[in-house]
């Protein structure tokens, strides 16, 4: 059965997918330009800074001389990324010969020059402490973000496990239902294959997936996706733990803040006169790359060679995630004890979770006592997980057509060669002159046989 993989894309992938006109509109903001510059691969970042004060186009051939031959692949990746994000714009010169050149996007160039000369400023000024009185500490803010995020994930697994007071708005659940949940008439929403795989992803990858779905559904809510992307990237430049007035936001931004508060990206507070939001670490990491923002959280899982599993955690979410691929036997206040069995893994495979995703989850969440060991998860366990997965995939069903009763060996050989050259030959029997080709090649093979006759 083919596996449906969840692809985690960061904000810059979404920015690169925008039409050229909307992408240029984004570059009206210096914060967006800085966020894009931050996200670039090191070599692409160097090229962008190198071209910052160059007004004339630079020939592509000349740029290739900036790197040694062994770094040609990295050079192509850097140039492709700059073109995707329209930091560089391709131009053509036809004098002498047709030559490709690159020129920097004028809006991006102007904003970054101004930023380097004048220095950057915050998107909005924080509210003075005299107005907000006591704000939550960074530890309290991190605890709030974790609690809200876990609450969201628990509701994805089973809404009955989340208290009514923490239930998410219907608009938010509809947004995620397309990618992670599905429901039939009269039935409660259930996790899809993508949903099960989503639960095993890292927090930052999960966050980007959710933001992608949220932005993709913006037009259905009557919101311009470009405006939403701009605000979310701008939000990443706010100072962690500072309070910002809601009165400085537009209606679109205010609605977005309420949705983000449900996910733990910001915390909302109400004063006597003013209301404000406080960005959490989830929000300030939005414009970072996956490697830059990868969490440094401690692992909690120990797997033994006898397939026993011990998870040192008080989190309900951790327990529910472990139930996806293991048999949880009992749970103490700070310890979950279970085992990885063939039956529990078969249930996971049925839901679309792959062996590699399970192994990756166990390795990424290995307890500090075993995380430094090589391997962190015993090899006999990882090998057996892979073997149990292959047990279910021994037979591959491929639609095909059988050809037999050829009038001559020469015609049979020509047909075999023709199907083989097109990569559609599945099987042949030279003695009995029979062959099998893929079903999509049937019409071409029939036409080929007609020509031979």
Buried (B, 14 or more C-beta within 10 A) or exposed (E): EEBEEBEBBBBBBBBBBBEEEBBBBBBEBBBBBBBBBBBBBEBBBBBBEEBBEEEEBBBBEEBEEBBEEEEEEBBEEBBBBBBBBBBBBBBEEEEEEEBEBBBBBEBBBBBBEEBEEEEEEEBEEBBEEEBBEEBBEEEEBBBBBBBBBBBBBBBBBEBEEBEEEEBBEEEBBBBBBBBBBBEEEEEEBBBBBBBBBBBBBBBBBBBBBBBBBBBBBBEEBEBEBBBBBBBBBBBBBBEBBBBBBBEEBEEBBBBBBBBBBBBBBBBBBEEEEBBBBBBBBBBBBBBBBBEEBBEEEEBBBBBBEEBBBBBBBEBBBBBBBBBBBBBBEEBEEEEBEBBBBEEBBBBBBEBBBBBEBBBBBBBBBBBEEBBEEEEBBBEEBBEBBBEBBEEEEEEEEEEBBEBEEBEEEEBBBBBBEBBEEBEBBBEBEEEEBBBBBBEEBBEBBEEBBEEEE
